[in-house]
């Protein structure tokens, strides 16, 4: 009888599947990733950045309903499907919340919605602005599942679209940190000597600067914006990767398979990339998961300070900044909902990092 043994990858995968919180976190991250990718398809407000403002219905509670009049515009939008999926719809229609309406002599008379028991302004509009005078199809009851923010925007739509920034900054920042960290750590650990001393000096200097302060300095140097934050966060997270890679390579370069590769005449580049790095990927994967969570928190902090993603771009950190004072004004959900989203996503990455650490532990 022939007996087949599972590979180390299969054993690690089997062990990971037994970790309930790791598997749950994995599917949660996949779900949030799909939501962020198709945010404009799912969001009730699919306009760019979900930025349809209605000041008359600001700060409404979850489940708020109102009749909405959609007045079409004469300007035609020539957007393709790909553009709508990535950037949202160029919404040319004018949305007007109203409390009641009536029709008299080809004129639609409506009363604008007013909160706090006030009576809105009565206005009129000709039925000729509607195609075939079909005004009925342009009046719909809109439900705000998470309520509205202080500008009257749909909070659920802003949450869904805001997930894109948190997810994007995690991937881009981790990618930048891996490229720089693996390169610097590999050179320092493999060659040692003066090269190691110089790189370790750079790492220690960068490590000694508070992360948030360094990110703020880089952001101010590059300017405020979407991509600047990604680059700034990535440039501050490479030191952890470099230290881990350096330590692993110092241990691995004395192994017999590395000695055999040198005896066969392989160059240093091939030995590092083809022989050493594939054998030390386990700790790199674990630290990448932790850096992913750290990048989300740093971006949220920068957006809260006003130097992250700029308005009207939706960001969970910026949403907390806009509504943190509502916690004592009787509407804490405006700040708590984006805060819970940040907490859930960060916790998912931390849990999956712990699960990967246990699954990739060769001692167990």
C-alpha positions in Angstrom: 0.0 0.0 0.0 1.3 3.4 -0.9 0.9 6.2 1.6 0.8 9.8 0.4 1.7 12.7 2.7 0.1 16.1 2.5 2.3 19.1 1.6 3.0 21.8 4.2 0.6 24.1 2.4 -2.2 21.6 2.6 -1.5 21.0 6.3 -1.6 24.7 7.0 -4.8 25.2 5.0 -6.4 22.3 6.8 -5.4 23.8 10.2 -6.7 27.2 9.1 -10.1 25.8 8.2 -10.4 24.5 11.7 -10.1 28.0 13.1 -13.6 29.3 13.3 -12.7 33.0 13.8 -10.1 32.8 11.1 -12.6 31.4 8.5 -15.3 33.9 9.6 -12.9 36.8 9.3 -11.8 35.6 5.8 -15.3 35.5 4.5 -16.1 38.8 6.2 -13.1 40.4 4.4 -14.1 38.9 1.1 -17.7 40.2 1.6 -16.5 43.7 2.4 -14.2 43.6 -0.6 -17.0 42.7 -2.9 -19.2 45.4 -1.4 -16.5 48.0 -1.9 -15.9 46.9 -5.5 -19.6 47.0 -6.4 -20.5 49.8 -4.0 -22.2 52.0 -6.7 -24.3 49.1 -7.8 -25.5 48.3 -4.2 -25.8 51.9 -2.8 -29.2 53.5 -2.9 -27.5 56.8 -3.9 -25.3 55.8 -6.9 -24.2 59.4 -7.6 -20.5 60.2 -7.5 -19.3 59.9 -3.8 -23.0 59.6 -2.8 -23.1 63.3 -2.5 -26.7 64.1 -3.1 -27.4 66.8 -0.4 -30.8 67.6 0.9 -30.4 70.0 3.9 -34.2 69.9 4.6 -33.9 66.2 5.7 -30.5 66.4 7.5 -29.7 64.2 10.5 -32.8 62.0 10.2 -33.0 58.7 12.1 -32.6 55.3 10.5 -35.6 54.1 8.5 -36.7 57.7 7.6 -39.0 57.9 4.6 -39.9 60.8 2.4 -41.4 61.5 -1.0 -38.8 62.5 -3.5 -39.5 64.4 -6.7 -36.9 63.7 -9.5 -36.8 66.6 -12.0 -35.0 65.5 -15.1 -32.2 67.6 -16.6 -31.8 68.6 -20.2 -28.1 67.7 -20.0 -27.4 64.2 -21.3 -24.9 61.9 -19.6 -22.7 59.8 -21.9 -21.2 57.6 -19.2 -20.4 54.0 -20.0 -21.0 51.1 -17.6 -17.4 50.8 -16.5 -17.3 54.5 -15.5 -20.5 54.1 -13.5 -19.2 51.1 -11.7 -15.9 52.7 -10.7 -16.8 56.4 -10.2 -20.6 56.5 -9.8 -23.3 58.0 -12.0 -23.3 61.6 -13.1 -26.7 62.3 -11.7 -28.2 65.2 -13.6 -31.6 64.9 -12.1 -32.6 67.4 -9.4 -34.0 65.6 -6.3 -36.5 67.5 -4.2 -37.9 66.1 -0.9 -41.5 67.1 -0.5 -44.3 66.5 2.0 -47.3 66.8 -0.4 -48.2 67.6 -4.0 -51.1 68.3 -6.3 -51.7 68.9 -10.1 -53.6 71.9 -11.5 -53.7 73.0 -15.1 -50.6 71.1 -16.3 -48.7 72.4 -13.3 -47.3 70.4 -10.4 -47.7 72.2 -7.1 -45.6 70.7 -4.3 -44.6 71.6 -0.7 -41.0 71.1 0.2 -40.3 68.9 3.1 -39.4 70.8 6.4 -38.2 69.1 9.6 -39.1 69.8 13.2 -42.8 70.3 12.5 -42.3 73.3 10.2 -44.3 74.0 7.0 -42.2 73.9 3.9 -42.3 76.4 1.0 -44.9 75.8 -1.7 -43.6 75.8 -5.2 -44.8 74.8 -8.7 -43.3 73.3 -11.8 -44.7 72.8 -15.3 -45.5 69.2 -16.4 -43.7 69.9 -19.6 -40.3 69.2 -18.0 -41.3 65.6 -17.6 -41.2 63.2 -20.6 -44.8 62.8 -22.0 -45.9 64.8 -18.9 -45.5 61.6 -16.9 -44.8 63.1 -13.5 -46.1 60.0 -11.5 -43.0 57.9 -12.4 -40.8 60.8 -11.2 -42.3 60.8 -7.7 -41.0 58.0 -5.5 -40.9 57.2 -1.8 -37.3 57.0 -0.7 -36.2 55.1 2.4 -33.0 56.0 4.2 -32.1 52.7 6.0 -29.2 54.3 8.1 -30.8 57.7 8.1 -29.1 60.9 6.7 -26.0 62.8 7.8 -25.8 66.5 8.7 -25.9 67.4 5.0 -28.9 65.3 4.2 -27.0 62.6 2.4 -27.8 58.9 2.5 -25.7 57.5 5.3 -25.9 53.9 4.0 -24.6 54.9 0.6 -21.7 56.9 2.2 -20.8 53.9 4.3 -20.8 51.5 1.4 -18.7 53.8 -0.8 -16.4 54.8 2.1 -15.4 51.1 2.4 -13.4 51.6 -0.8 -10.9 53.9 0.8 -10.3 51.6 3.8 -9.9 48.6 1.6 -7.8 50.4 -1.0 -5.4 51.9 1.4 -4.8 48.5 3.1 -3.8 46.9 -0.2 -1.7 49.7 -1.6 0.0 50.5 1.7 0.8 46.9 2.3 2.1 46.5 -1.3 4.4 49.5 -0.9 5.6 48.3 2.5 6.3 44.8 1.1 8.3 46.0 -1.9 10.5 48.3 0.2 10.7 46.2 3.3 11.5 42.9 1.5 14.2 44.6 -0.6 15.9 46.4 2.3 15.6 43.5 4.7 16.9 41.0 2.1 20.0 43.1 1.4 20.7 43.8 5.1 20.3 40.2 6.2 22.1 38.5 3.3 25.1 40.7 2.9 25.5 41.9 6.5 28.6 44.1 7.4 28.5 47.8 6.6 25.4 47.4 4.4 23.5 45.9 7.3 24.7 48.6 9.6 23.6 51.4 7.2 20.2 49.9 6.6 19.6 49.2 10.3 20.5 52.8 11.0 17.9 53.9 8.5 15.3 51.5 10.0 16.0 52.6 13.6 15.7 56.3 12.7 12.5 55.7 10.9 11.2 53.5 13.7 12.0 56.1 16.3 9.7 58.7 14.7 6.0 58.3 15.8 4.1 56.8 12.9 1.2 59.3 12.9 3.7 62.2 13.0 5.7 60.8 10.1 2.6 60.2 8.1 1.4 63.7 8.7 4.8 65.1 7.6 4.8 63.0 4.4 1.2 63.9 3.7 1.9 67.7 4.1 5.0 67.3 1.8 3.1 65.5 -0.9 -0.1 67.4 -0.4 -3.6 66.5 0.7 -5.4 63.9 -1.3 -6.4 60.4 -2.0 -3.2 58.9 -3.4 -0.9 60.9 -1.2 -2.3 59.2 1.9 -1.8 55.8 0.4 1.9 56.5 -0.4 2.5 58.2 3.0 1.1 55.2 5.0 3.0 52.7 2.8 6.3 54.6 3.3 6.0 54.4 7.1 5.1 50.7 7.4 8.1 49.1 5.6 10.3 49.1 8.6 8.4 46.3 10.4 8.6 44.2 7.2 12.3 44.9 6.8 13.2 43.9 10.4 11.3 40.6 10.1 12.8 39.8 6.7 16.3 40.7 7.9 16.0 38.4 10.9 14.6 35.5 8.9 17.3 35.8 6.2 20.1 35.9 8.7 18.9 32.5 10.0 18.0 31.0 6.6 21.3 31.9 4.8 23.2 29.4 7.0 20.9 26.5 6.0 22.2 23.7 3.9 20.0 24.4 0.9 21.5 27.9 0.7 25.0 26.4 0.9 24.1 23.9 -1.8 22.7 26.7 -4.0 26.0 28.6 -3.7 28.0 25.4 -4.5 26.0 25.1 -7.7 27.1 28.6 -8.7 23.7 30.4 -8.4 24.0 34.1 -8.1 22.8 36.0 -5.0 19.6 37.3 -6.7 18.4 33.8 -7.5 19.4 32.5 -4.1 17.4 35.2 -2.3 14.3 35.2 -4.6 14.1 31.5 -5.5 15.4 29.8 -2.4 15.3 32.0 0.7 12.2 34.2 0.4 9.7 31.3 -0.5 10.8 29.6 2.8 10.3 32.7 5.0 6.9 33.8 3.6 4.9 32.7 6.6 5.9 35.5 9.0 5.7 38.0 6.1 2.1 37.0 5.5 1.2 37.3 9.2 2.8 40.8 9.5 1.1 41.9 6.3 -2.3 41.1 7.8 -1.4 43.2 10.9 -0.1 46.0 8.7 -3.4 45.9 6.7 -5.3 46.6 9.9 -2.8 49.3 11.0 -3.1 51.1 7.6 -6.9 51.3 8.0 -6.6 52.8 11.5 -4.0 55.3 10.3 -6.1 56.4 7.3 -9.1 56.8 9.6 -7.0 59.0 12.0 -5.7 61.1 9.1 -9.3 61.6 7.7 -10.4 62.5 11.2 -7.7 65.2 11.4 -8.7 66.5 8.0 -5.6 65.6 6.1 -6.8 62.3 4.6 -9.4 61.8 1.9 -10.8 65.2 1.1 -14.5 66.1 0.8 -16.8 65.2 -0.9 -15.1 61.8 -1.0 -16.7 59.3 1.4 -14.4 58.1 4.2 -15.2 56.4 7.5 -12.8 58.5 9.4 -14.1 61.8 7.9 -17.7 60.7 8.7 -16.7 60.3 12.4 -15.1 63.7 12.3 -18.2 65.3 10.8 -20.6 63.8 13.4 -18.6 63.1 16.6 -20.4 66.0 18.3 -23.8 64.3 17.6 -22.9 61.7 20.2 -24.0 64.2 22.9 -26.8 65.7 20.8 -28.9 62.6 20.9 -27.9 61.1 17.5 -24.8 59.0 18.3 -25.5 56.5 15.5 -24.1 59.1 12.9 -20.6 58.6 14.4 -21.0 55.1 15.8 -22.0 53.4 12.5 -18.7 54.3 10.7 -16.8 53.6 13.9 -18.3 50.1 14.1 -17.4 49.5 10.4 -13.8 50.4 11.1 -13.7 48.2 14.2 -15.2 45.2 12.4 -12.8 45.4 9.5 -9.7 46.0 11.6 -10.7 43.1 14.0 -11.3 40.8 11.0 -7.7 41.4 9.8 -6.3 41.0 13.2 -8.1 37.7 13.7 -7.1 36.3 10.3 -3.5 37.3 11.1 -3.7 35.3 14.4 -5.2 32.4 12.5 -2.5 32.5 9.8 0.2 32.6 12.5 -1.2 29.5 14.2 -1.7 27.7 10.8 1.8 28.5 9.5 3.6 27.6 12.8 5.9 24.8 11.8 6.5 23.8 15.5 2.9 22.8 15.8 
